[in-house]
Amino acid sequence: MGFLHYEFELSPDDVVEVTLDKQANVRLMSDGNYAMYRKGKNYRYTGGLAKTSRVHLSAPHAGHWHVVIDLGGCRGTVGASACVLSGA
């Protein structure tokens, strides 16, 4: 399973901005859910299929968060970047 992974410490006012070069799945998840994602088990997340670039995701609460970008099993690669817009 190929994917891009970013980690952030987020406060309730932070927004993660993800820029993509093509359509991809963009998911924001907690540590526990990221572990389940890696194991191929059921997990919960915020986000989903992004058809356009500049995706904005907000964490439901402060803490350590993971952004995962993948093509949902499709072949190919995706280019992406992610940053935190503090207090957005």
Residue frames relative to the residue before (quaternion, step in Angstrom):
aa qw qx qy qz dx dy dz
M 1.0000 0.0000 0.0000 0.0000 0.00 0.00 0.00
G 0.1479 -0.7992 0.5792 0.0628 3.57 -0.60 1.14
F 0.1641 0.7765 -0.5947 0.1280 3.54 -0.95 0.87
L 0.3976 -0.6503 0.5830 0.2814 3.52 -1.36 0.29
H 0.1077 -0.8111 0.5748 0.0101 3.56 -1.01 0.82
Y 0.0113 -0.7663 0.6419 -0.0231 3.55 -1.01 0.94
E 0.1731 -0.7770 0.5976 0.0963 3.58 -1.12 0.69
F 0.0107 -0.8045 0.5927 -0.0373 3.55 -1.03 0.87
E 0.3015 -0.6493 0.6557 0.2400 3.52 -1.34 0.48
L 0.0433 -0.8384 0.5424 -0.0319 3.57 -0.49 1.20
S 0.2709 -0.7043 0.6298 0.1843 3.50 -1.23 0.65
P 0.6927 -0.4945 0.3096 0.4240 3.62 -1.19 0.28
D 0.6993 0.4689 -0.2759 0.4637 3.62 1.14 -0.52
D 0.5545 0.6287 -0.3890 0.3820 3.60 1.24 -0.18
V 0.1434 -0.7450 0.6453 0.0894 3.52 -1.27 0.61
V 0.2776 -0.7289 0.5994 0.1798 3.57 -0.97 0.86
E 0.1516 -0.7738 0.6111 0.0696 3.54 -0.85 1.05
V 0.0948 -0.7887 0.6073 0.0115 3.57 -0.76 1.11
T 0.1455 -0.7689 0.6198 0.0582 3.54 -0.90 1.02
L 0.1269 -0.8145 0.5659 0.0133 3.57 -0.82 1.07
D 0.3548 -0.7144 0.5488 0.2502 3.57 -1.21 0.44
K 0.7780 0.0622 -0.0773 0.6204 3.59 1.34 0.01
Q 0.6995 -0.4432 0.3568 0.4323 3.55 -1.33 0.19
A 0.1677 0.7792 -0.5866 0.1435 3.59 -0.93 0.91
N 0.5197 -0.5794 0.5131 0.3620 3.54 -1.35 0.17
V 0.0541 -0.7792 0.6244 -0.0033 3.56 -0.87 1.00
R 0.0289 0.8250 -0.5582 0.0839 3.56 -0.54 1.20
L 0.1924 -0.7371 0.6396 0.1029 3.53 -1.12 0.84
M 0.1143 0.8197 -0.5480 0.1215 3.58 -0.66 1.10
S 0.5763 -0.5895 0.4610 0.3284 3.52 -1.31 0.48
D 0.7170 -0.4231 0.3283 0.4463 3.58 -1.33 0.13
G 0.6904 0.4940 -0.2820 0.4470 3.58 0.81 -1.02
N 0.6828 0.4731 -0.2862 0.4776 3.56 0.95 -0.84
Y 0.6032 0.5368 -0.3573 0.4694 3.58 1.10 -0.62
A 0.6276 0.5260 -0.3310 0.4688 3.61 1.00 -0.79
M 0.6598 0.4938 -0.3078 0.4754 3.60 0.97 -0.81
Y 0.6038 0.5521 -0.3400 0.4637 3.60 1.05 -0.79
R 0.6761 0.5037 -0.2864 0.4552 3.58 0.90 -0.97
K 0.6953 0.4575 -0.2634 0.4877 3.58 1.12 -0.67
G 0.4780 -0.6820 0.4301 0.3485 3.60 1.27 -0.15
K 0.5006 0.6409 -0.4259 0.3966 3.57 1.22 0.48
N 0.6833 -0.4599 0.3561 0.4414 3.58 -1.30 0.07
Y 0.0351 0.7868 -0.6121 0.0712 3.56 -1.02 0.87
R 0.3548 -0.7084 0.5692 0.2197 3.55 -1.33 0.32
Y 0.0213 0.8015 -0.5943 0.0629 3.54 -1.13 0.69
T 0.3386 -0.6550 0.6211 0.2656 3.49 -1.44 0.08
G 0.6475 0.4926 -0.3795 0.4405 3.58 -0.95 0.83
G 0.0106 0.7951 -0.6062 -0.0187 3.56 -1.13 -0.70
L 0.7898 -0.2727 0.2198 0.5035 3.55 -1.18 -0.59
A 0.1353 -0.7761 0.6140 0.0490 3.56 -0.79 1.11
K 0.2086 -0.8067 0.5456 0.0895 3.56 -0.56 1.18
T 0.7526 0.2301 -0.1540 0.5974 3.56 1.29 -0.31
S 0.5684 -0.6101 0.4374 0.3368 3.53 -1.23 0.45
R 0.7471 0.3602 -0.3322 0.4491 3.52 -1.40 0.26
V 0.1177 0.7823 -0.5864 0.1743 3.51 0.42 1.32
H 0.1525 -0.7797 0.6020 0.0805 3.58 -0.98 0.86
L 0.0249 -0.7985 0.6003 -0.0375 3.55 -0.82 1.10
S 0.1538 -0.7758 0.6075 0.0744 3.55 -1.04 0.86
A 0.4154 -0.6923 0.5331 0.2531 3.56 -0.98 0.87
P 0.5130 -0.6632 0.4478 0.3106 3.60 -1.00 0.75
H 0.7900 -0.0043 -0.0068 0.6131 3.60 1.23 -0.38
A 0.6535 -0.5145 0.3789 0.4057 3.57 -1.26 0.33
G 0.4456 0.6910 -0.5066 0.2595 3.55 -1.19 0.56
H 0.6592 -0.4697 0.4113 0.4192 3.50 -1.37 -0.35
W 0.0161 -0.8269 0.5588 -0.0609 3.58 -0.68 1.13
H 0.2744 -0.7463 0.5911 0.1350 3.52 -1.26 0.62
V 0.1565 -0.7335 0.6528 0.1066 3.55 -1.07 0.83
V 0.0653 -0.7890 0.6108 -0.0124 3.55 -0.78 1.11
I 0.0832 -0.7801 0.6201 0.0079 3.54 -0.93 1.01
D 0.1534 0.7892 -0.5812 0.1258 3.57 -0.75 1.05
L 0.5030 -0.6550 0.4847 0.2882 3.53 -1.35 0.18
G 0.5190 -0.6889 0.3938 0.3177 3.57 1.20 0.42
G 0.7400 -0.4080 0.2251 0.4850 3.57 1.03 0.74
C 0.5377 0.6062 -0.4159 0.4128 3.59 1.23 -0.13
R 0.5359 -0.6236 0.4627 0.3315 3.54 -1.19 0.57
G 0.5852 0.5815 -0.4414 0.3530 3.53 -1.24 0.51
T 0.3729 -0.6917 0.5653 0.2509 3.50 -1.34 -0.16
V 0.1895 -0.7497 0.6219 0.1241 3.52 -1.27 0.43
G 0.2592 -0.7300 0.6109 0.1636 3.53 -1.11 0.76
A 0.0949 0.8055 -0.5758 0.1031 3.56 -0.89 0.89
S 0.0887 -0.7383 0.6602 0.1060 3.50 -1.37 0.28
A 0.1075 -0.7887 0.6031 0.0512 3.55 -1.19 0.55
C 0.0509 0.7853 -0.6149 0.0509 3.55 -1.02 0.82
V 0.4449 -0.6740 0.5232 0.2720 3.55 -1.29 0.38
L 0.2055 -0.7269 0.6442 0.1202 3.52 -0.98 0.94
S 0.2538 -0.8200 0.4952 0.1338 3.57 -0.04 1.28
G 0.8630 0.0719 -0.0806 0.4936 3.51 -0.98 0.95
A 0.2632 0.8042 -0.4980 0.1895 3.58 1.15 0.57
